[in-house]
Amino acid sequence: DAGVIQSPRHEVTEMGQEVTLRCKPISGHNSLFWYRQTMMRGLELLIYFNNNVPIDDSGMPEDRFSAKMPNASFSTLKIQPSEPRDSAVYFCASSIGRLNEKLFFGSGTQLSVL
Amino acid sequence: DQQVKQNSPSLSVQEGRISILNCDYTNSMFDYFLWYKKYPAEGPTFLISISSIKDKNEDGRFTVFLNKSAKHLSLHIVPSQPGDSAVYFCAASRHGNEKLTFGTGTRLTIIP
């Protein structure tokens, strides 16, 4: 299996621009998670989906952030407009969705907002 | 509010010695705990887990200890090897909820 695939690996953009991060979970996994890694806060959960339905979006920092999962094999995280403080590594992870099932992470997207 | 805390941002250990990484949590509802390992430019990968019904779980060179009364867990690596150099994240979840809450991570460096 190819694992969780994220694109792009790196994104550099200017403040105010729209940013879209993409994720393809492992086939057969029905839970998908978006995390953000920063030095100060470690790995923060932004939102997670189960069977393509958003279950918990309490970690989404502001209305500028939105996430969608139109089907079982694709999800996007969008930031509009982006700000310098959004600079971080964004990880997507998936799991089979059973209780205590471990997460499989993608390699992340390094986002830099100038 | 950081519910899972890793107070040591970094740790250096001689090769062959024991590495001990610590983690504290504040939410008494947490009952399942995991450790993830992360290499540069890669996503975290699962290392070992423990349920609150146990106080120890062992997998090869890796052992996790859980002290529920102190809300503390630790990861022991014996013996430490150069390939163990990575960032280690502690994570916790509540019964019935698959959402994981992570700590800030500890960077472990194994000195040859």
Interface residues (C-beta under 8 A of the other chain):
Chain A: V4 S31 F33 Y35 M39 M40 R41 G42 L43 E44 L45 Y48 N50 D56 F91 A93 S95 G97 R98 L99 N100 E101 K102 L103 F104 F105 G106 S107 G108
Chain B: Q2 Q6 Y32 L34 Y36 A41 E42 G43 P44 T45 F46 S49 S51 F89 A91 S93 H95 G96 E98 K99 L100 T101 F102 G103 T104 G105
